Amino acid sequence: KVSWSLEEFDLHGNRQPEGSFLVSSDTIGLAALQEIATQTRISMIGGNPEVDSHPLSAPRIALYKSWSASMDAGWIRLLLETYGFSYHLLTDAEVRAGNLHERFDAIILPDQGAGQIRNGRQKGTIHPNYVGGITQGGVDHLVEFVEEGGTLISNKNSNDLLIGAFRLPLRNALSG
């Protein structure tokens, strides 16, 4: 169990800042904590401070996977799996259905063009089950997801979709 301190606190005469991570010794052994500290080079101090804190949990991550293959999505999957992050492969139909914030805390859009994400493959070019993209309705659901507190991460060309959807005062200097 990990929580985040909501205030400064004293531990063994040392002032610890607000936002310090607190790890419950009931849920992990001292040897495991020492190994984590060694591997990550994060200093850890033992103690039992009485401080207001907020419990943390693993984020519910979704990685968008369109029916148009994206090598970038494959690399992102490799990173998530290598570092032990659980994730869900998010399909066009799920984005179109909405209610994304009820299921996810963060959505990752890999390097794909805005038109490819929005429109997908055209009718007549592939089996009907794999036609289309998230549509404008899905783009609206991504905006709603962020407005409800979700984190939306875009990479390279998928930035163009969000620049337009969120009417950001930005432009892609590499576009065209």
C-alpha positions as CSV (number, residue, x, y, z in Angstrom):
1,K,0.0,0.0,0.0
2,V,1.4,3.4,-1.1
3,S,0.0,6.8,-0.2
4,W,1.0,10.4,-0.8
5,S,1.5,12.8,2.2
6,L,-0.8,15.8,2.0
7,E,1.4,17.8,4.4
8,E,4.9,18.2,5.6
9,F,5.9,16.0,8.5
10,D,8.9,15.3,10.8
11,L,10.6,11.9,10.8
12,H,13.5,11.2,13.0
13,G,14.2,14.9,13.3
14,N,14.2,15.5,9.5
15,R,11.5,17.5,7.8
16,Q,9.8,15.6,4.9
17,P,8.0,17.5,2.2
18,E,4.3,17.4,1.3
19,G,3.9,14.8,-1.5
20,S,6.3,12.3,0.0
21,F,5.4,8.7,-0.7
22,L,4.5,6.6,2.3
23,V,4.8,2.8,2.0
24,S,3.0,0.6,4.5
25,S,5.4,-1.9,6.1
26,D,2.4,-4.2,6.6
27,T,2.3,-4.8,2.8
28,I,6.0,-5.3,1.9
29,G,9.0,-6.7,3.7
30,L,12.1,-4.7,4.7
31,A,14.3,-6.8,2.4
32,A,12.1,-6.0,-0.6
33,L,12.1,-2.3,0.3
34,Q,15.9,-2.3,0.5
35,E,16.1,-4.0,-2.9
36,I,13.8,-1.4,-4.5
37,A,15.8,1.4,-2.9
38,T,19.0,0.0,-4.3
39,Q,17.6,-0.6,-7.8
40,T,15.9,2.8,-8.1
41,R,18.4,4.8,-6.1
42,I,15.5,6.3,-4.1
43,S,16.3,7.0,-0.5
44,M,13.8,5.5,2.0
45,I,13.5,6.2,5.7
46,G,11.8,3.8,8.1
47,G,9.2,5.1,10.5
48,N,5.6,5.4,11.2
49,P,4.7,9.1,10.7
50,E,1.2,10.3,11.6
51,V,0.3,12.5,8.6
52,D,-2.7,13.1,6.5
53,S,-2.3,11.1,3.3
54,H,-4.1,10.0,0.1
55,P,-3.9,6.4,-0.9
56,L,-2.6,5.7,-4.4
57,S,-3.6,2.9,-6.7
58,A,-2.3,1.8,-10.1
59,P,-3.7,3.9,-12.9
60,R,-6.2,2.3,-15.3
61,I,-4.3,2.7,-18.6
62,A,-5.7,2.2,-22.1
63,L,-3.7,2.1,-25.2
64,Y,-5.6,2.9,-28.4
65,K,-5.4,0.3,-31.0
66,S,-6.9,1.0,-34.4
67,W,-7.5,-1.5,-37.1
68,S,-4.7,0.2,-39.1
69,A,-1.5,-1.3,-37.6
70,S,0.7,1.1,-35.8
71,M,4.3,0.1,-35.1
72,D,4.4,2.8,-32.4
73,A,1.5,1.1,-30.6
74,G,3.7,-2.1,-30.6
75,W,6.6,-0.3,-29.1
76,I,4.4,1.3,-26.4
77,R,3.0,-2.1,-25.6
78,L,6.6,-3.4,-25.2
79,L,7.4,-0.6,-22.8
80,L,4.2,-1.1,-20.7
81,E,4.8,-4.9,-20.5
82,T,8.5,-4.6,-19.8
83,Y,7.9,-2.3,-16.8
84,G,4.9,-4.2,-15.5
85,F,2.1,-1.8,-16.3
86,S,-1.4,-3.3,-16.7
87,Y,-3.2,-1.9,-19.7
88,H,-6.3,-2.4,-21.9
89,L,-6.2,-2.3,-25.7
90,L,-8.8,0.3,-26.5
91,T,-10.8,-0.2,-29.8
92,D,-12.6,2.2,-32.1
93,A,-15.9,0.9,-30.9
94,E,-15.1,1.5,-27.2
95,V,-14.0,5.1,-27.9
96,R,-17.2,5.6,-29.9
97,A,-19.3,4.2,-27.0
98,G,-18.0,6.8,-24.6
99,N,-18.0,6.8,-20.8
100,L,-14.2,6.5,-21.0
101,H,-13.5,8.1,-17.6
102,E,-15.5,5.4,-15.8
103,R,-13.1,2.8,-17.1
104,F,-9.7,4.5,-17.5
105,D,-7.5,7.1,-15.8
106,A,-5.1,7.5,-18.8
107,I,-5.4,6.9,-22.5
108,I,-2.4,6.7,-24.8
109,L,-2.7,7.5,-28.5
110,P,0.2,6.2,-30.5
111,D,1.8,7.8,-33.5
112,Q,-1.0,7.8,-36.1
113,G,-2.5,10.5,-38.3
114,A,-5.6,12.4,-37.2
115,G,-7.6,11.2,-40.3
116,Q,-6.5,7.6,-39.7
117,I,-7.7,7.7,-36.1
118,R,-10.9,9.5,-36.9
119,N,-11.9,7.7,-40.1
120,G,-10.0,4.4,-40.0
121,R,-10.0,2.1,-43.0
122,Q,-12.5,2.9,-45.8
123,K,-15.5,0.7,-46.7
124,G,-14.6,-1.8,-49.5
125,T,-10.9,-2.0,-48.6
126,I,-11.2,-4.5,-45.8
127,H,-13.7,-6.8,-44.1
128,P,-16.6,-4.7,-42.8
129,N,-15.8,-5.5,-39.1
130,Y,-12.6,-3.5,-39.5
131,V,-13.9,-0.5,-41.3
132,G,-14.1,3.0,-39.8
133,G,-12.3,4.8,-37.0
134,I,-13.4,6.5,-33.8
135,T,-15.5,9.1,-35.7
136,Q,-16.2,12.6,-34.6
137,G,-18.3,11.2,-31.8
138,G,-15.2,9.4,-30.5
139,V,-13.2,12.5,-30.7
140,D,-15.9,14.2,-28.6
141,H,-15.7,11.4,-26.1
142,L,-11.9,11.9,-25.8
143,V,-12.5,15.6,-25.1
144,E,-15.1,14.6,-22.5
145,F,-12.7,12.1,-20.9
146,V,-10.1,14.9,-20.4
147,E,-12.8,17.4,-19.1
148,E,-13.8,14.7,-16.5
149,G,-10.2,14.6,-15.2
150,G,-8.7,11.8,-17.5
151,T,-5.1,12.0,-18.8
152,L,-4.7,11.8,-22.5
153,I,-1.3,11.1,-23.9
154,S,-0.6,11.6,-27.6
155,N,2.5,10.8,-29.6
156,K,3.8,12.5,-32.7
157,N,1.1,12.6,-35.5
158,S,-1.8,11.9,-33.0
159,N,-1.0,15.3,-31.6
160,D,-2.7,16.8,-34.6
161,L,-6.0,15.2,-33.7
162,L,-5.9,16.8,-30.2
163,I,-4.7,20.2,-31.4
164,G,-7.9,20.4,-33.5
165,A,-10.2,18.7,-31.0
166,F,-9.2,20.8,-28.1
167,R,-8.8,24.0,-30.2
168,L,-5.3,24.4,-28.8
169,P,-3.3,27.5,-29.8
170,L,-0.6,25.3,-31.3
171,R,0.4,24.1,-34.7
172,N,2.5,21.1,-35.8
173,A,5.6,22.7,-37.4
174,L,6.3,19.4,-39.2
175,S,2.8,19.0,-40.7
176,G,2.9,18.9,-44.5
